Amino acid sequence: MANTVMQDLEESISRLGFYPELVKSAVNDGLLGLEPSAHLVHLETHIDNAEIHRHITVLAIAEELLMVAHLDDQQLDDEGESVMAHVNVESVQISALRSVGMSYSYPQPQQFEQTTDPSEISLTISWTGGQRLDVQPAQCPDPTCTADHGYTGVAPSEDVVLRVSGPADGIEAVHRARDFAKELRRRQLGL
């Protein structure tokens, strides 16, 4: 029996072992009964003070739809015995995507060849015009200056940002992220 994209998606979710049944249920809700043609599953871990936070993002293309499912967990007590999972599922028409961006990092760029793999890739997808505002005090190049130079910042439009790192996630994960991003861009542009 041939392995379908949906079977591969479910196996990818199960392999990561982060609430797989809950994640699969959320993905099924978001796909609305459609069969995916491409997918990307990414698990991240963040350490914040004394807590470890994990979250998983699943992206799937199904016909003219981009399904985005995101799940993270939160400890509700110091012992970690009481945990809450937060699940967000969004289904977006690919024609509504405003931007699909890819950023690559290459170590030792002076040695770059066409076959060189990036060490990491960041995928940014936007559709709602929602923005994140990063503000910080403006810096002055004069180290003796004591004046208040106000604030500076950026307001990038982004709904999903995924960073996949070769050293952390493996080079195959970087390849999968790049392939998914290229397919999504082709669909977005109608190619």
Beta strands, then each sheet from edge to edge (+ up, - down):
strand 1: 38-48
strand 2: 51-62
strand 3: 65-75
strand 4: 83-93
strand 5: 99-105
strand 6: 120-126
strand 7: 134-137
strand 8: 151-154
strand 9: 160-165
sheet 1: 1+ 2- 3+ 4-
sheet 2: 5+ 6- 9+
sheet 3: 7+ 8-
end
